[in-house]
Amino acid sequence: EAVVLAGGYRQMPSLVQLWREGALCDASVTASEGGATETFSAHRNVLAASSEYRALYVRSTSPDRSGPLTLDGISPAAMSQLLAFVYEGQCSLPSNALLVPVLEAACRLQLAP
């Protein structure tokens, strides 16, 4: 049974669409846990606005930084859902099994509701 986490701030629909298309993304976030690794594209301003942890990272890097922010111990599945929450204000977890990893990652990244 799917679990919906809601209550976040939804970005402008055009920005969400750009993110979904990977257009104008200027940041990469690599999530890695248990041998599974995936790199996600995002917008630096959205990342910085949504998380104190990511705001510190974005402020400490030059605009032309080519390397991704690497987050060990956060599964790609959890990171995918967190980005959906950041951009769309909610995410739909396919099962209860992903609930704890998503909430732990949100806490670790100091994700703003």
PAFI-154731 format. One record per residue: residue number from 1; residue in three letters; x, y, z of N, C-alpha, C in turn. Coordinates in pm, whole numbers. Example, Ala and Ser with C-alpha at 12.3 -4.5 7.8 and 13.67 -1.06 7.14 Angstrom:
<recs>
(rec 1 "ALA" (1319 -569 780) (1230 -450 780) (1320 -330 780))
(rec 2 "SER" (1285 -225 708) (1367 -106 714) (1290 3 787))
</recs>
This chain:
<recs>
(rec 1 "GLU" (84 -119 0) (0 0 0) (88 124 0))
(rec 2 "ALA" (57 219 -85) (135 342 -98) (114 433 23))
(rec 3 "VAL" (219 506 57) (215 602 167) (245 739 107))
(rec 4 "VAL" (160 837 132) (181 971 78) (229 1062 191))
(rec 5 "LEU" (342 1127 167) (393 1228 258) (362 1363 195))
(rec 6 "ALA" (290 1445 265) (248 1575 211) (277 1684 312))
(rec 7 "GLY" (258 1806 271) (275 1919 362) (391 2008 326))
(rec 8 "GLY" (462 1975 221) (572 2059 177) (523 2172 89))
(rec 9 "TYR" (614 2255 46) (582 2366 -42) (603 2322 -187))
(rec 10 "ARG" (504 2338 -271) (515 2302 -412) (580 2416 -489))
(rec 11 "GLN" (684 2383 -563) (749 2481 -649) (656 2515 -766))
(rec 12 "MET" (687 2621 -837) (607 2659 -954) (603 2542 -1052))
(rec 13 "PRO" (486 2516 -1112) (474 2404 -1205) (579 2405 -1317))
(rec 14 "SER" (615 2522 -1366) (715 2527 -1473) (853 2482 -1422))
(rec 15 "LEU" (885 2513 -1296) (1012 2469 -1238) (1011 2318 -1215))
(rec 16 "VAL" (898 2266 -1169) (886 2121 -1151) (905 2051 -1285))
(rec 17 "GLN" (845 2106 -1390) (859 2047 -1524) (1004 2051 -1571))
(rec 18 "LEU" (1072 2162 -1549) (1214 2171 -1585) (1295 2065 -1512))
(rec 19 "TRP" (1267 2046 -1384) (1337 1945 -1306) (1309 1805 -1361))
(rec 20 "ARG" (1183 1775 -1388) (1146 1644 -1443) (1218 1617 -1576))
(rec 21 "GLU" (1238 1723 -1655) (1304 1710 -1784) (1456 1716 -1773))
(rec 22 "GLY" (1507 1753 -1655) (1651 1770 -1638) (1703 1896 -1704))
(rec 23 "ALA" (1614 1990 -1729) (1649 2113 -1800) (1695 2221 -1702))
(rec 24 "LEU" (1800 2291 -1739) (1855 2402 -1662) (1900 2362 -1521))
(rec 25 "CYS" (1917 2234 -1498) (1967 2187 -1369) (2115 2220 -1359))
(rec 26 "ASP" (2155 2274 -1244) (2294 2313 -1227) (2357 2249 -1104))
(rec 27 "ALA" (2296 2142 -1055) (2350 2070 -941) (2327 1921 -959))
(rec 28 "SER" (2419 1843 -904) (2405 1698 -905) (2417 1647 -763))
(rec 29 "VAL" (2330 1553 -729) (2331 1492 -597) (2342 1342 -619))
(rec 30 "THR" (2447 1282 -563) (2466 1138 -574) (2431 1073 -441))
(rec 31 "ALA" (2336 980 -446) (2296 904 -327) (2354 764 -340))
(rec 32 "SER" (2410 714 -230) (2478 585 -235) (2457 510 -103))
(rec 33 "GLU" (2406 388 -117) (2387 304 2) (2383 158 -42))
(rec 34 "GLY" (2458 74 30) (2453 -69 7) (2486 -112 -135))
(rec 35 "GLY" (2578 -43 -200) (2616 -78 -336) (2531 -14 -444))
(rec 36 "ALA" (2419 46 -408) (2334 115 -505) (2373 262 -506))
(rec 37 "THR" (2400 314 -625) (2439 453 -641) (2363 514 -759))
(rec 38 "GLU" (2314 636 -739) (2246 707 -848) (2269 857 -832))
(rec 39 "THR" (2287 924 -944) (2306 1069 -944) (2180 1136 -998))
(rec 40 "PHE" (2135 1237 -925) (2014 1311 -959) (2050 1453 -996))
(rec 41 "SER" (1977 1509 -1089) (1994 1649 -1127) (1892 1734 -1053))
(rec 42 "ALA" (1932 1857 -1021) (1842 1948 -951) (1889 2091 -976))
(rec 43 "HIS" (1818 2184 -917) (1851 2326 -926) (1910 2371 -793))
(rec 44 "ARG" (2027 2434 -798) (2097 2475 -676) (2010 2561 -586))
(rec 45 "ASN" (1935 2654 -645) (1854 2743 -562) (1744 2666 -488))
(rec 46 "VAL" (1686 2565 -551) (1582 2485 -486) (1643 2402 -373))
(rec 47 "LEU" (1759 2343 -399) (1827 2265 -295) (1862 2352 -175))
(rec 48 "ALA" (1917 2468 -203) (1958 2558 -95) (1839 2606 -13))
(rec 49 "ALA" (1728 2632 -79) (1610 2682 -9) (1540 2575 73))
(rec 50 "SER" (1561 2449 38) (1486 2342 104) (1559 2279 222))
(rec 51 "SER" (1688 2304 236) (1764 2231 337) (1882 2313 386))
(rec 52 "GLU" (1895 2326 516) (2010 2396 573) (2140 2323 537))
(rec 53 "TYR" (2136 2191 538) (2253 2110 503) (2296 2141 361))
(rec 54 "ARG" (2203 2138 269) (2235 2163 129) (2266 2310 105))
(rec 55 "ALA" (2208 2400 183) (2239 2542 168) (2386 2566 201))
(rec 56 "LEU" (2436 2503 305) (2577 2516 340) (2665 2463 228))
(rec 57 "TYR" (2626 2351 170) (2702 2293 59) (2702 2387 -61))
(rec 58 "VAL" (2586 2435 -99) (2574 2521 -216) (2654 2650 -196))
(rec 59 "ARG" (2647 2708 -77) (2720 2832 -50) (2870 2812 -50))
(rec 60 "SER" (2914 2690 -16) (3058 2665 -4) (3122 2622 -135))
(rec 61 "THR" (3047 2615 -244) (3102 2571 -371) (3092 2682 -473))
(rec 62 "SER" (3181 2678 -569) (3177 2779 -675) (3066 2746 -773))
(rec 63 "PRO" (3017 2845 -845) (2907 2822 -940) (2942 2723 -1050))
(rec 64 "ASP" (3073 2706 -1080) (3109 2615 -1187) (3147 2476 -1137))
(rec 65 "ARG" (3113 2446 -1016) (3147 2315 -959) (3086 2206 -1048))
(rec 66 "SER" (3171 2110 -1085) (3124 2004 -1174) (3091 1876 -1100))
(rec 67 "GLY" (3143 1858 -981) (3120 1735 -907) (2990 1738 -830))
(rec 68 "PRO" (2932 1621 -811) (2805 1615 -737) (2828 1619 -585))
(rec 69 "LEU" (2723 1654 -516) (2719 1638 -372) (2695 1490 -348))
(rec 70 "THR" (2785 1422 -279) (2772 1279 -256) (2718 1255 -116))
(rec 71 "LEU" (2611 1178 -109) (2546 1148 18) (2551 997 42))
(rec 72 "ASP" (2653 954 114) (2663 812 148) (2565 781 260))
(rec 73 "GLY" (2506 663 254) (2412 621 357) (2269 663 330))
(rec 74 "ILE" (2245 721 213) (2108 755 172) (2081 679 43))
(rec 75 "SER" (1978 598 46) (1949 515 -72) (1900 601 -188))
(rec 76 "PRO" (1931 558 -311) (1877 630 -427) (1724 639 -425))
(rec 77 "ALA" (1658 534 -379) (1511 537 -372) (1462 645 -276))
(rec 78 "ALA" (1528 658 -162) (1489 762 -65) (1519 901 -121))
(rec 79 "MET" (1634 917 -187) (1669 1048 -243) (1572 1090 -351))
(rec 80 "SER" (1531 996 -433) (1433 1025 -538) (1304 1079 -477))
(rec 81 "GLN" (1258 1017 -370) (1135 1062 -304) (1154 1197 -236))
(rec 82 "LEU" (1271 1220 -177) (1296 1349 -113) (1296 1462 -215))
(rec 83 "LEU" (1356 1438 -331) (1354 1541 -435) (1212 1568 -483))
(rec 84 "ALA" (1132 1463 -496) (991 1483 -533) (921 1568 -429))
(rec 85 "PHE" (948 1543 -301) (887 1622 -194) (931 1768 -202))
(rec 86 "VAL" (1061 1790 -226) (1115 1925 -234) (1053 2003 -349))
(rec 87 "TYR" (1036 1938 -463) (983 2007 -580) (830 2012 -583))
(rec 88 "GLU" (765 1905 -541) (620 1895 -557) (541 1911 -428))
(rec 89 "GLY" (608 1919 -315) (539 1937 -188) (482 1810 -130))
(rec 90 "GLN" (501 1700 -200) (457 1569 -151) (529 1460 -229))
(rec 91 "CYS" (525 1341 -175) (580 1226 -246) (495 1105 -210))
(rec 92 "SER" (494 1009 -299) (416 887 -279) (511 769 -272))
(rec 93 "LEU" (524 713 -155) (613 599 -134) (541 472 -176))
(rec 94 "PRO" (605 387 -256) (537 267 -304) (504 167 -194))
(rec 95 "SER" (575 176 -81) (546 83 29) (592 144 161))
(rec 96 "ASN" (546 84 270) (588 127 404) (737 107 427))
(rec 97 "ALA" (798 15 353) (940 -16 372) (1029 105 344))
(rec 98 "LEU" (983 197 263) (1063 314 229) (1040 431 325))
(rec 99 "LEU" (940 421 410) (905 531 499) (1020 569 593))
(rec 100 "VAL" (1075 473 664) (1182 504 760) (1307 558 689))
(rec 101 "PRO" (1354 498 578) (1470 557 510) (1447 700 462))
(rec 102 "VAL" (1327 731 414) (1298 866 367) (1297 963 485))
(rec 103 "LEU" (1234 927 595) (1228 1015 711) (1366 1035 773))
(rec 104 "GLU" (1447 928 778) (1584 941 830) (1667 1033 742))
(rec 105 "ALA" (1655 1018 611) (1729 1103 519) (1684 1249 530))
(rec 106 "ALA" (1554 1271 543) (1502 1406 558) (1557 1472 684))
(rec 107 "CYS" (1564 1396 791) (1618 1446 916) (1767 1477 902))
(rec 108 "ARG" (1841 1386 843) (1985 1405 823) (2014 1530 739))
(rec 109 "LEU" (1933 1553 636) (1954 1666 547) (1888 1794 597))
(rec 110 "GLN" (1823 1786 714) (1756 1901 773) (1659 1963 673))
(rec 111 "LEU" (1578 1876 615) (1484 1917 513) (1376 2006 575))
(rec 112 "ALA" (1358 2124 516) (1256 2216 564) (1119 2171 515))
(rec 113 "PRO" (1019 2167 604) (885 2126 561) (821 2229 470))
</recs>
